Amino acid sequence: MADVDTLDMLSKLTAENCPLGDVITLAATLGQGGQPALADQAYKVWIRFNPDHPQLCVAHFNRAVLQAALGDNAGAAASLEAAIALNADFLPAYVNLGGLQERAGLHELAIVTWEAGANRPAVMNGMGVSYAFTCLKQIARLLGEIHQPARAEMALQRAADLDPHAMDVIGQLVATRLSQCKWPALQPTDRLSRKTLLKGVNPLSIAAYTDDPLLQLAAGNRFSEREAKTTPDQIRADRRDAPIDLAGRRPRIGYISSDLRDHAVGYLMAELFEVHDKSKVEVFAYYCGPESSDGLNTRIRAAVEHFTDIRPMTDDEAAQRIAEDGIDILVDVNGHTRDARTAVFARRPAPILVNWLGYPGTMGSDYHHYIIADPWIIPPEMELYYSEAVRRIPCYQPNDRRRKVDEHVPTRAEAGLPEDGFVFCCFNGTQKITPHVFDRWMEILKRTSGSVLWLLDSNPETNARLRDAAEARGVDRTRLIFAPKMPNAAHLARYRLADLFLDTTPYGAHTTASDALWMGVPMLTWSGRCFASRVCGSLVRSAGLPELVVDSARAYVEKAVELGADRERTQALRATLEASRDACVLFDMDLLTAKLEALYDEMIAEHQAGQRPRPNLTNFETYLDIGLSLDRDDREMQAEPDLHGLYRHELARRHQVKAIPADHRLWEGEAR
């Protein structure tokens, strides 16, 4: 760098008592001038000539940052270890050293490093607490990624105790307990009340926790505000009022998703992109998930006209790109799920924003205009549970008729199943198994002699927990059989061994339901009020078996017991599925795509006529507070006969203290 003389620099650095601040300034100047290697050398020289400096650990830490940026991870790790050796309470070094060890594949060593940082005496002061909290979050994240939920839960619990207001940590904590079938999922502590825990639960986990659509609506709003908070300065690509002129062109439809890969949503959407009528719509896909080049990702890239990877882009940059593409309708295929880019939607880069498929519920935002459902999932009387305007197609879920099924079908013996016993199965994720669902399953097993329950393998601890729970309910633990995870084609093939799929509630089977029905396995489901609890009912009905959609917990048990005692009846149901597979609504992708494209035309027409819907967010904080107060472990909200009555009663009580404005949802104000 021309304005930094090397000789002068060396003279300064080697002079007696050269202040550390001068070195930091010099290194910053060199780094900004494109000479990070020289900045690294500046620290190296200063460290050599100042071995007894009281802040030597800071110099080692700063040098490590430069070394890591230069790709010298081993050198960076050595510098951080030197910083810790000099000052064992210098907590930032633990955070960064663990990160380097993780990137090197040394997962357990990284966890040990972060634990050492979190356990230092310096944690007692303000900044120390902050760094310890960061260490614990890193431990929990890594353990979650390597599928060690029990250890991750311990780290999350410690982090939540350090900061009871960290809603993201609380959300992960409850989600981790749900995935392990640790009941009750909400476990209050001296630092965390039940209400605080539930307030921190993310909307996707709430869908698995309770069938209270008003709580989900309010929680979705709170989550949108928290995760996608956007300032006026950030809305630079605002096209909310952009006119849509289709003269000489097709409507431009953009789909944002992190799941256009080997993922449940990727399996659902792959054929949709191939069937879209390119003479009617111009399709854009914006990918925001993990780096992927698997078969599904490659297939989707080939099917769409425009595929853009927005992972490296900031929310501002992604919104700008979408605006420059002139997208007319932008479809959110993530919603409140992992790797979502909700903040991009908050920047309004397209005049019409749609919530569809990836998240089974309302966004609760003030910028998603529509949600796409079907007549069963959201009947007219349930529209009040959604901030978006509801639009319907015959069956909301697309499917892939080209899905691969392994030719080899294992025998029951090979799968560990009884040759003659009735096989109930449920391949939903363990986070969807509630104690209420499990109670019903155990009653069914007790009343169906010789039957077994075939579940998807989770981990040894969770499997043992479920078997213990069965035993505690008077059922032989060996009647729970766990199917190991397999490639999707092989997994589909083994469905043929099951007699009846028992759905979970309040979060039922979605892609899993399509898989079972495609393979001819009848499904029994109880539809509740929430989107997630009604999807399976929609799919079963669309496959031609409406009699397997029941309306109560008791009906669910009785129907399962009835079918478990009548193998001929279940074989007849299987035959119905197999005979109608190529003609039923569920697998008619041409019908779904045509209806979806017609729906897009209607949305554009509404926008052009100045009739685009406006979300109603009135009283959401009040609904959230009421929903939190109504929650109890012994109450299954899906079985509550008068949910609206409960809310109206609480609204009236609160109105006596402070006036609540009419929201045209459940509350019409004092006059009513």
N, C-alpha and C positions, 0 to 999 in steps of 0.2 A: 504493500500500500504506500503510495507516494508520500502522504503526509505523516507517516509513522516511520521514523528513521530507526533501522535495526540496531545500530550502535548506541544511539541514545536510549533505546528501549532496554538493551542489555545493561547499560550503565545504571539506569534507574533501578532495575530489578535486583541487581547485585549490590546496590548500595546498602549500607547499614541502616536498619530501621525503615526500610521502604514500606509505607502503609499498604495494608491489604486493599483498601479502597482504591488506591491508584492502579493496582493490578486489575481489579474488577473493571474499572473504567477503560483501561487499555485493552483488555480482552474483549470487552463489548464493542469497542471501536473497530478492532481487528475483525471480529465476527461479522459486524454489519458491513464491513468493507470487503467481504468475501474471502477472508483469510482465517478461517476457523483453526486450521492446523497451526498457524503462527500464534493464535490466541492460546491454544493448548500448550505450546512451548513456553509461552509467557508464564503460565501457571507452574509448569514444570521447573523452570529456572527459579522462580520466587520460592517455591516449596523447598528446593535444595538449599537455598541461602537463608531460610528462616525456619529451621527445624524445631525451634522452641516457641514459636509464635502462639499466643493463646487462642487464636482463631484459625489455626492451621487446618482444622477439620473442615472449615468452610471452603478453603482453597481446594482441598481434595474433592469436596462435593462438586464445586463449580467445574473443576477440571473433568470430573466424571461425566457431567452433562455434555461437555464438548467432545469427549472421547466417544461417547455413545452416538452422538450425531455424526461423527466421522467413521462410524462402523467398527470402532475398536471396543467391542463389548467386554472382552477380557480385561483390557486396560481400565475400562470404566468400573468394572466390578472390583478390581484391585484398589482403585482410588477410593471407592465407597467403603471397602473393608478397612482401609487405612483411616478414613474419617471416623468410623465407628470405634476403631482401636484407640484413637486419640480421645474421643468423647462418646462414651457408650449411651449417653442421653441425647445425642444429636439425631432425632427421630426421622428427619427427611431422608437420611441416608438409608435407613431400613426400607422405606417405601420404594426408593429407586432401585436398591440392590435386589429386592424381591422381584421387581419387574424384569430386571436383566436375567435373573435366574429362571424365571418362568419362560422367557423367550428362548432360553437355551434348552428348554425341555426339562429343567430340573425342578419339577413341580413341588415335590416334598421339601426340597431345600428352600424354595421360595416361601412356602408356608411357614417353615421354621423361622426364617428371617423376619417375616411379618409378625409372627407371634412374639418374637423377641422384642420387636419394636413396641407392640401393643402392651407388653408387660413391664416396660421400663418405669421406674419411679417418676420420671418426668411427665408421665401421663396425668399426673395430678393437677398440673397447671393448664391454663387456657389453651395455648397452642399445642401442648402435649396431648390434650384430649382430642384435638382436631386430627393430629397425625395418627394417634392410636385408632381413631375411628376409620381413617383411610386404610390403615393396615388391615383392620377387621373386614372392611368391605372387600378388599382385594382377596383376602382368604376365602370369604364366602363366594365370591364370583368364580374363583378358580376351582374350588371344590364343587360348585354347581356344574361347571363345564366338564369336570372329570367324573361326574355322577357319584358324588359322595354327599348325599343330602343331609345325613345325620350330622356330619361334621360341619357342613355349611350352616345348618340351623344353629349350632352352638355359637359360631362366629357372629351370625346375624343377631342372635339374642344379646350378645355382649355389646354389639354396635348399637342396637336399639336402646339398651339400658344407658349407654353413654349419651345418646341423643334421642330422647323420646319423641322429638318432633320431626325426625327424619322419615318422612312418609314412604320414600322409596325403599328404605331398609325394612320398614314394617311390612310393606307390601310383599317383599321377597320372603320375609320370615313366615308370613301366613301361607304364602304359596308353597313354600318348602314343606310346611307341616301338612298341607292338603295333599301334596304328592306322596307323602309317606303314610297317609291314612292315620295320622295322629289326631285322635278325637278327644276332646274338642279342638278344632283348629285354632280357635282363639284362646290363648292361655295367658290371662292377665298376670302381671307381676307388680311389685311395689312401685315400679316406675312406669308401668304401662297398664292403663285401665282397658277394660273390654271395649269401651267406646273408642278410645284412641286406636286400638288395634284395628277395629273394623273400619275406622275412617281412613286408615292407611292402606287398606286392601285395594289392589288395582281392580278395575272393572271386570277384567277377564276372570279373575279369581272370585269376585263376587257372584258372577254367573254360575260358578261351580258351587258356591257356598249357600245361596238362598234364592228361592223363586219369588223375589220381591222386585217387580219391574220398576216401581217408583223409586226405590233405593238405587237400583241400577242406573236409572235416568239421572238422578241427582249426582251419583258418584261419577258417572261418565262426564258430566259437566265439570265437576271439580277436577277430575284428572286432566281434562282438556286444558283448563285454565292453568294448571300447574305445569304440565309437560310441554305445552305449546304456547306459552305466554309470548305474545308478540307486541312490540312497540310500534307506534305510527311510523317511526323512521325505518323500520324493517319491511314495511309494506311498500316496496319499490316497484313491484311487478303487478300491481293491483289491476285485475281485469274483471272485477265483479260486475261492472256495468258496461263491459265491452259489448258492442252490438255483434250479433251473429248473422253474417251475410253469407248465404250458401250459394250465391250466384256463381256457377261455373266450377263448383268444388263439392266434395263430400264432407259431411260432418267429421271433425277430428276428435276421436275418442282416445283419451289417455288413461292407462291403468298404472297406478303406483303400487308396487308390492315388493316385499322382501322374500317372497316365497315362490318365485317362478323358477323352481328347481326341484330336487328330490324332497318334496314336502307335501303334506296333505293337500294344501291349496294348489300346488303345482300340478298334482295329479288331477284335480278337478278342472283346472283351466286349460290344460294343454290342448284339448280338442277344440275348445271354444275359439281359440285364435286361428285354428285351421278352418273352422266352419264359417267364421265371420265373412259376410258378403263384401268383398273388396270393392264392388261397384257401388255399395251403399255407404260404407264407412271407411275412414282412413284410420288405421289402428297404430297407436304409439304405446310402447311398454317402457316404463321407467323402473329400473331394478335397483333396490336398495338393501339387498340381503348379503349374506356372506359370499365371498368369492366362490364361483361355481362354474363348472363346465361339464356337469353330469348330463346324462341322456335327456332328461326333461328340460333342463335349461337350454341345451343345444336345440332341442326340438322347438321350443317356444321362440328362441331367437330366429329360427328359420321361418316360423309361421307369421310373425308380425312384420309389418312394413318398416317400422322404425323401432329399434331397441336401443335405449340409452341407459348406461350404467351411471346412476347418480350417487353411488356410494362415496366417491371422493369429493363430491360437491357439498358445500355448506347449504343450509336451508335457503339462504338468499340466492345462491348460484343456481340451485335446482329450480326454484320458483322462476328465476329469470329465464332459464332454458325452456321451461314449459310455456312461459308467456311468449317467448320468441317462436316456439313451434305453433303458436296460435291455436292451442287446444280449446275446443268448445265445451266438452264435458270431461272432467277429470274424476276418475273413479278411485276411491280409497279402498284398496283390497286388503289393507292391514287393520284399520281401525285401531282399537286399543290393544294391540298385540306387539310382540317383540320386534324391534328394529323398525317400528312405524316411523313415518316422516310426517306426523300430524302438523308440525310447525310449517311445513311447505303449504299445506292446505290453508293454514291460518293466514298466509300471505296472499290468498285469493288470486292465484295465477291463471284461473280460468273462470268464465262467467257462471258455470254450473258445476257444483261439487256433489258427488254421490258416494254414499256408503253402501258397499256391497260385498258380501261373501266371506271375507277373511275374519270378520269379527261379528259374533252373533248377538248383536244388540245395538242400542242407540249410541251415537257419539256424544250427545248432550252438548254439542258445540253450537255457536251462533253462525257457523259458516258452511256446515254440511246441509245442503238443501233437501236432498232426497235419501231415502233408504229403500232398497229393492228387496221385496219379500214375495210372498204368495198368499193366497186366500186363507190357508190354514195357519201359517206362522203368525201373520198379523191380520186377524179379522177386523172389520170396522170398529167393533166395540173396544178393541185394544190399541187403537191408534194413539190414545192419550198417553201411552207409555213412551212415546218417541218424540224427540225434538225435531226430527226430519219429517217431511211429508212422505207418506207411504205410497209407493207405487208397486204394482204386482205383476208378476208373470205366472204362468201355470204352476211351475215348481221352481223355487228360487235357485236351486243348486245345480250347476252344470256337472257333467260327468265325462269320463273318457272311455269310449267304447273300444278303444285300441289298447286298453290296459293289458299287460302281459300276465298270463297265468301259467305257472309251472305245470308241465305235463305230468309230473310225478305227484301222485296223491299218496301221502303216507297212510299206513294202516293205523287203526286206533291203538293198537299195541305199540307201534313205533312212537305215537304221540303221548303214550302213558295214559290212555283213556280206556274205560271198560268196553268190552266188545258189545255187551247187550244193554248196559245201563243208559238211561236217558242223559244226554249231554246238553246241559244249559251252558251257554257261553256268554262272555262279555269281554270284548277286546278294547274297551275304552281305557283311556289313561287312568291311573290310580287316583289322580286328583279329582276325578268325577265320582268316586265312590264315597258317599256320605254314610254316616252311621244309620240313618233312616233307610237308605237303600239296602244296606247290608242286612239290617234286621229283616226286611222283606225277603231277601234272598235266602236267608237261613230258614225262615218259615216255609218257603217253597221246598227247600231240600228236605226238611223234616217230614213234609207231607207227600213227598215223591220218592218212594222206595227205590234204592239202587241208583239214584241219580247223582251226578257230579256237577260241579261248577268249574268251568274252564276259563281261566283269566289270563291276561297278558302278563308275562313275567316283568317284574319291576326290579327289585334288588333283594338280596337275601333277608335283610332286616324287615322290609315292608311285607314281603311274602310271609315271614314268620309272624308278623303282627296280625295279619289277616287270618292266618290259621289259628292263632291264639284267640282271636275274636270269635271265630266259628266255634271253637271248643267251649268258650265261655257261654255260648248260646245253645249249647247242647248238641252240636253237630261235630261228627268225627272230622278232625283236621285233614285227614287224607282225602276227603271229598272235595277239597279245593286243589285243583291241578293247574300248574302254571306253564303257559306256552312260551318257550324261549323266543326272543326276537329273531326274525329271519328276514332275508330280502323279500321285498313286497310280492314278487311273483310266487314265491314259495309260501308266503303267508296266505295269499289268496287261495292257493290250492288246498290248504288244510282246512279251510272253512267248511268243506264238504263233510267233515267228520262231526260237525255240530248239528243238534236237532232244533234248538231254539235259542235265539239271541235275546238276552234280558237287558234292556236298555237301562241306563242310569238317569237320574233326575236330581237336581234341576238342570244339569248340563248333560244332554244326551249325546248320542252318536251322530256324527255328521258325515265326514268322508268314510269313517268306519261303517256307518249304516249303508252307504252306497256299495261298499265292498261286499258286505254280507248279503245284501239283496241281489247284487250281480251274481253272486255265487249260489243263489237259491236258498239262502238260510232265512226262514221266517223270523221276524223281529217283533217283540212285544214292548210297547212303550206307553208311558203315561204323560200326556201333554199337559203342561201347566200354563202359566201366564206369560213367562218370559220367552224371548226369542230362542235362547239356547235350549229351553225345555220343549219347544214345539217343532224344532227342525226334524227330528226323527219321525214324528207323527206325519209331517208333510211328505217325507220320503217314502214311508211305508204306505201311505194312502196313494201316492203317485205310482207306486209299484203294483197297486191293485189289491192290497190287503187291508182295507179300512177297519175290518173287524179286530185287528190287532192293536188299534189305538184306543186306549181306555181312558176313563175320566176320573179315576180315584185310585188310592193306594190299595184298597180292598179289592177292587176289580182287577188290578194288576196281579195280585197274589192268586186270586181265584182262577183267572184265565191261565196263568202259568201252571198251576196245579192240574187244571183240566187238560191242558195240552200235554203235560208231562206224563199223564196216564193214558194218552191216546196217540200212540205212535202212527197209526193210520191217518189220523187227522193232520199231524204235522207233515207227513209225507205228501198229503194232498195239497197242503199249503205250499210246500216246496215245488210241487208240480205246477201249481198256478204261477209261481214266480218264474220258473224256467220257461213256461209256455208263452208268457206275456213279455218277457224281457226285451225283445226287439220291437215291441209295439207300445209299451207303456210310456206314460208321460215322463217318468223319472229318467229314462235313458234316451229320450227323443231330443238329441242335441240340435237337430235342424229346427224343431219347434221352439226350443228355448232361445236359440240365437235369433230367429226371426222376431220373436216377441220382445227380446231385449233391444234389438235395433229399432223396432217400432216404438218402444218406450223412450229411447233416446230422441227420436223424432218428436214425440209429444213434449218432452222436457224442453227442447229447443223452441218449439212453438209457444209454450208457456212463457219462456223468457222473452221471445220476440213480442209477445202480447203484453208484456209488463206484468205478468202474473206468476213470476217465480216465487215459490214459497219463502216465508220468513220464519225462522225458528222462534218458538215461544219459550223463553227461559225464565219466566216469572216464578218466583217463590222456590227456586231450586235449593237454596240454603235451608229453607224451612223443611222441605221434603226430605233432605238429607238428614237433618237432625231428628226428624220423626222416625225415619227408617232405622237409624242407629239405635234409637230408644226402644223400638219394637222387637229388636233381635233378641232371641233366647235360644239356648242349645236344645231345649225340649220342645220347641215349636218348629214344625216343618211348614214353612209359609205356603208351600204349594197346596197344603191341605186346609189352609185357613179359608173358611167359607165366605167371609166378608172383609176382604182386604181394604176395599174402599171405605167401608164403615169405620175401620180402625183409624185410617188416615183422616177422615173427615172429623172424627171425634177429637183427635189431637189438634187438627187445624182450628177447630172451634175453641178449644181450651187456650191455645196460644193467642187467638184473636182477641180474647177477653183481656189479655195483658197488653198486647200491642197489635194494632190493626194490621191485618194481612190483606193485601190487594187481591181482587179477583184474578184468577189465572186461567179460567175457562178450561180447567183440567178436572179437578175435583172440587175446587173452591170457587164459588161464585160471589163471595162477599157476604156481608151481614144480611142483605135483603133475603137471601135464600135460607 
